[in-house]
Amino acid sequence: MVKEELEKTEQAQLEKAEINTILDAACMSMWVMDIQSCQISKSLNLEAIFGLFPDDINNRYEQILNSIHAEDRDFFIQAYQQAIQTQSKFEIELRILLNDGSVRWLMCKGKVVNNLSGIATHILGIFMDITQKKKLENQTLETAIQKSEKHFQILALAQKLILEQENKQQQELSLANKELQQFAFIASHDLKEPLRKIKTFGERLQVICRESLNEQGLDYLQRIQNATQRMQILIEGLLTLSQITTRGQKFLPVNLSEIVQEVLSDLEISIQQAGGIVEVGELAIIQADPLQMRQLIQNLIVNAIKFRHQYQPPLIKIYGRFLNQNISDNYFGYTHYQIIVEDNGIGFSEEYLERIFKIFQRLHSHSEYEGTGIGLAICQKIVERHQGYITASSRPNQGSKFMITLPIISQN
C-alpha cells in the first residue's frame, strides 16, 4: 500500500516536472488564485517566470503584486478587480522586476471561475514571458525612428536646396526685371529726341514741299507721319510700363467712384464720338496708388471703346463687389475688392486669355484696330504691384468682362 502511494507521488511529481519543462520552454506559467483568501492554490512554473527559487514562493497575491513594476501596478490591480466585478476575462501587458534588478515583460491573461451558485471564487491565469518580443518591437521602432529621422533630414535638406534655388531665381528675376525696366526707360527716353525730329521735319516737309510732291510722295509722307505717331504712343507706353514699379506713388485711401468719374471726364469726347454709354455702379474706397488706379480704369474703358462692334454703340458697365478670400471659416470680414469692367464689344476667344495681357501681343492687325499692344500689359503690371490679379471672361461677338481683384488694404 505504501509502495503504491509512493509510486503515485513519484508519478505526480514526474508529470508536474514534465509540465513545468513544457511551460518553461514556452516561457509560461499557470496559476489559480483563491479570490476570498488571495492565496495561490495552484501554480506551475511560476517561480521560473518571476526568477525565484521554489522555496521563495509564498503563493500570496501580495508577492505577485510587489514584483510588478511600480508604473504598471495600478494597471494590473484595475484589470484584476474589474474582471472579478464583471466576471469576465482580462488580458494586459506589464513589467516585473527580478531580484537582479532587470526588467521582464509579461503577458498576463486571466479568467474568473464561478461556483455552482454563480459566485466568483477563483481566477485561472497564465503569465507569458514576452521580453524578447518587446525587445524586437523596440528595435523595430528604433530602426523606424532612425529611418524617419534620416528621411526628415533628407527632406529638410531638399527643402533647403529648393528654398535656396527659389531665392536665387527670385533674385535673378528681380535683377532681370530691374534691368528690363532700366532698358525700357533708357531706350524709350533716348528714342524720344530722334522721333521728335522726324515728326518736326515731316510736318515742315508737308508745309513747305506739299505743292511740289505728287500724289505718291504725299502718300509716303502721310505714312511716315502715321508711323511716327504710332511710335510716339508706343514709347509713351513703354515709359509708363517701366515706371509702374519704380515711380509709383504711396498707397492712399482711394475713392474708386471719384477715379472713374475723372476718367470719364477725360474720355468724354471719345465716348461721345463712339456713341457709347457708361453705367457706373457703387464702388468702394480701397488702399491704392491713385494715379495707377486712374491709369488702370482708363486703359480698360479705352479698350472697351476701341474693340466695339462696327454698327452697335458700346455699352460699358463698371461696378464692384467685396470678397472674402481668407481661408479661415472663422474670418467674418472682407479682405479683397473686385472691380468689374463689362462691355458689349467684339469679345475674344478665351484660349487667348493669357496672351492679351502680354506686352506687344495683339489679336488684331493695325489696319483693323489701332493700338500698341501695351495697354492690358500695363493693367496687369499695376494690379501686380497692388498684390492683386486681373483676369477676363469673354466669347467672340458677345462682349468681355474684365475682373480686377485687389486687397482692400495693400502693402506699399
Summary of the structure (lengths in Angstrom):
residues: 412
radius of gyration: 45.6
end to end distance: 111.7
largest distance: 159.9
contacts: 1120
relative contact order: 0.06
helix: 53%
strand: 22%
